[in-house]
Amino acid sequence: MHLNDVQIRLIILYALKSFRVSMSVENLQEVLVQTQILDYFTMMDFVFDMQKMGMIETVDIEGKKCYDITEKGEELTSMFDDKIPLSIRENILDYGEAIVKNIGREHEIVADIVAVDVRKFLARCGIYDMGTPLLEINVFAGSRKNAEEIAARFKKDAAQLYKIILEKIIE
């Protein structure tokens, strides 16, 4: 199957977004190269290019360089993931689940913006420990701006918000 440049970028972003975990080159290679979706050199060429474009960022996890999707990359994936052939999306999800289980995951904080319709948005936020949800919450925000503010606040103050919610529930 021939993929154009836009589809290749979206495939890499889709893999990073789908697993909600920073992935090493080896993990990306297992998901995208070993499944024969992309070849290694194409994948790395696009990863480096997308870093320069601000769609992907590098993070250091226990001395290992990993890749993570940025907010800009998440927005593009949300808007255009339907441009990735369904068979490739399913392949990434099916094959990647086993790989993600083997990735050492500790505490993760996730805050996404989800479009309800063209003008209405909600913030989908969660705290996970080793992939297990500790707290998941969807907040209707109205505008995109409000949803972005809620997501940013959640990422910044997740531990404090978790503590407050837990205390209120136990009361």
Backbone torsions as a table, in degrees:
resi	resn	phi	psi	omega
1	MET	NA	131.3	178.1
2	HIS	-88.4	128.4	178.9
3	LEU	-113.5	138.1	177.1
4	ASN	-85.9	172.8	-176.0
5	ASP	-58.5	-40.8	-179.7
6	VAL	-64.0	-43.8	179.7
7	GLN	-64.1	-39.1	179.4
8	ILE	-63.1	-45.9	177.9
9	ARG	-60.1	-45.7	-179.2
10	LEU	-63.9	-35.8	179.1
11	ILE	-63.5	-45.5	179.2
12	ILE	-64.3	-45.3	178.2
13	LEU	-62.9	-40.8	-179.9
14	TYR	-61.4	-41.7	179.0
15	ALA	-63.2	-46.0	-179.7
16	LEU	-64.9	-41.2	-178.2
17	LYS	-71.6	-39.9	-175.4
18	SER	-62.1	-33.4	-174.7
19	PHE	-96.7	-6.2	173.9
20	ARG	48.3	36.8	178.6
21	VAL	-149.5	144.4	176.7
22	SER	-66.1	135.6	-174.6
23	MET	-118.3	137.7	175.6
24	SER	-76.8	169.0	176.8
25	VAL	-58.5	-40.1	-179.8
26	GLU	-61.4	-42.1	179.2
27	ASN	-65.6	-44.4	177.0
28	LEU	-61.3	-40.1	179.8
29	GLN	-63.1	-42.0	178.9
30	GLU	-61.6	-42.1	-176.7
31	VAL	-74.7	-42.4	-170.9
32	LEU	-102.0	-32.3	-176.6
33	VAL	-91.1	-48.4	-178.0
34	GLN	-66.4	-21.0	175.1
35	THR	-89.0	1.7	177.6
36	GLN	63.7	29.4	174.2
37	ILE	-78.2	-45.1	178.4
38	LEU	-133.6	160.8	170.4
39	ASP	-93.4	159.8	-173.3
40	TYR	-57.8	-47.0	-175.2
41	PHE	-66.8	-38.9	176.5
42	THR	-64.1	-45.6	-179.2
43	MET	-58.1	-50.5	-177.2
44	MET	-67.0	-37.5	177.7
45	ASP	-59.5	-45.1	179.9
46	PHE	-71.4	-35.7	177.8
47	VAL	-60.2	-48.0	179.8
48	PHE	-63.3	-41.2	178.6
49	ASP	-62.9	-42.1	-178.1
50	MET	-71.3	-26.3	173.3
51	GLN	-63.7	-45.7	180.0
52	LYS	-62.9	-31.5	-179.0
53	MET	-83.4	-5.9	178.6
54	GLY	81.7	19.2	179.2
55	MET	-92.2	-25.4	-178.7
56	ILE	-131.7	146.4	174.3
57	GLU	-129.3	157.4	176.5
58	THR	-98.7	143.9	175.4
59	VAL	-132.0	148.9	179.6
60	ASP	-100.0	116.5	179.1
61	ILE	-120.3	111.4	-178.9
62	GLU	51.0	45.1	177.2
63	GLY	77.7	6.9	-178.8
64	LYS	-114.0	133.7	179.9
65	LYS	-75.9	123.1	178.9
66	CYS	-127.0	163.2	-179.2
67	TYR	-113.6	144.1	179.4
68	ASP	-138.6	150.3	179.5
69	ILE	-81.3	141.4	177.7
70	THR	-90.8	174.2	177.3
71	GLU	-60.3	-41.3	178.3
72	LYS	-60.8	-43.7	178.4
73	GLY	-64.5	-39.2	178.5
74	GLU	-63.8	-41.6	178.9
75	GLU	-61.6	-44.8	179.9
76	LEU	-62.9	-41.8	-179.8
77	THR	-64.9	-42.2	180.0
78	SER	-61.8	-38.7	-176.8
79	MET	-78.8	-32.0	-169.6
80	PHE	-124.8	14.8	-178.1
81	ASP	-63.6	-18.8	176.7
82	ASP	-70.7	-9.8	176.9
83	LYS	-81.4	-10.7	175.3
84	ILE	-87.0	129.4	178.6
85	PRO	-54.4	139.3	-177.4
86	LEU	-56.3	-39.6	-179.4
87	SER	-61.3	-35.9	178.9
88	ILE	-72.2	-42.2	177.7
89	ARG	-59.5	-44.6	179.7
90	GLU	-65.2	-40.0	178.0
91	ASN	-60.2	-45.6	180.0
92	ILE	-60.8	-47.1	-178.5
93	LEU	-66.5	-45.4	-178.3
94	ASP	-63.7	-51.7	-176.3
95	TYR	-73.3	-34.4	-175.9
96	GLY	-72.6	-27.1	-178.8
97	GLU	-56.6	-44.7	-179.5
98	ALA	-65.0	-37.6	-178.9
99	ILE	-68.4	-43.8	-177.8
100	VAL	-63.4	-34.4	178.4
101	LYS	-61.1	-28.5	-178.6
102	ASN	-87.1	-10.6	179.6
103	ILE	-79.1	130.6	178.1
104	GLY	-65.2	109.8	-178.5
105	ARG	-113.1	133.1	174.7
106	GLU	-112.9	-130.6	-179.7
107	HIS	-79.6	132.0	177.1
108	GLU	-129.0	140.0	176.4
109	ILE	-118.5	125.2	-176.5
110	VAL	-123.4	134.5	176.2
111	ALA	-143.1	108.5	-179.1
112	ASP	-113.3	158.5	174.4
113	ILE	-109.5	128.7	-177.4
114	VAL	-121.1	129.6	178.3
115	ALA	-79.1	125.5	174.0
116	VAL	-82.8	-44.8	169.8
117	ASP	-151.8	-163.1	-173.6
118	VAL	-60.6	-35.1	-175.7
119	ARG	-116.8	0.1	-177.4
120	LYS	-119.2	135.9	-175.6
121	PHE	-135.2	156.1	171.2
122	LEU	-131.0	157.3	176.9
123	ALA	-102.0	124.7	178.1
124	ARG	-107.7	113.0	-172.9
125	CYS	-123.7	149.7	179.0
126	GLY	-159.1	154.8	173.2
127	ILE	-121.9	129.7	-175.4
128	TYR	-127.7	144.0	175.7
129	ASP	-124.1	115.3	-177.9
130	MET	53.8	36.4	178.4
131	GLY	85.3	-7.7	179.7
132	THR	-91.1	128.1	-179.6
133	PRO	-70.0	125.9	173.6
134	LEU	-92.6	-35.9	179.9
135	LEU	-153.4	129.5	173.0
136	GLU	-131.6	134.2	-177.4
137	ILE	-145.9	136.8	173.9
138	ASN	-113.8	126.3	-178.1
139	VAL	-121.2	119.8	175.0
140	PHE	-69.1	125.7	-173.9
141	ALA	-111.1	-13.5	-175.6
142	GLY	83.4	-96.1	-175.9
143	SER	-84.6	162.1	176.2
144	ARG	-60.5	-40.9	-179.0
145	LYS	-59.7	-46.0	178.7
146	ASN	-62.5	-41.5	179.1
147	ALA	-63.2	-40.4	178.0
148	GLU	-64.1	-41.1	179.2
149	GLU	-65.2	-41.7	178.5
150	ILE	-64.3	-45.7	179.8
151	ALA	-61.7	-43.3	179.7
152	ALA	-64.7	-42.8	178.9
153	ARG	-64.2	-40.5	179.8
154	PHE	-63.3	-46.2	179.1
155	LYS	-59.9	-40.0	-176.6
156	LYS	-72.3	-42.8	-171.7
157	ASP	-116.2	28.8	-174.1
158	ALA	-57.3	-45.8	-177.8
159	ALA	-62.0	-43.2	180.0
160	GLN	-67.3	-42.5	179.0
161	LEU	-64.3	-40.3	178.1
162	TYR	-60.6	-45.0	179.8
163	LYS	-61.2	-45.8	-179.3
164	ILE	-62.7	-46.9	179.9
165	ILE	-62.4	-43.8	-179.7
166	LEU	-63.6	-42.1	177.4
167	GLU	-62.0	-41.2	-179.5
168	LYS	-67.4	-37.1	179.5
169	ILE	-69.1	-38.8	-178.4
170	ILE	-73.4	-30.3	-178.8
171	GLU	-49.9	NA	NA
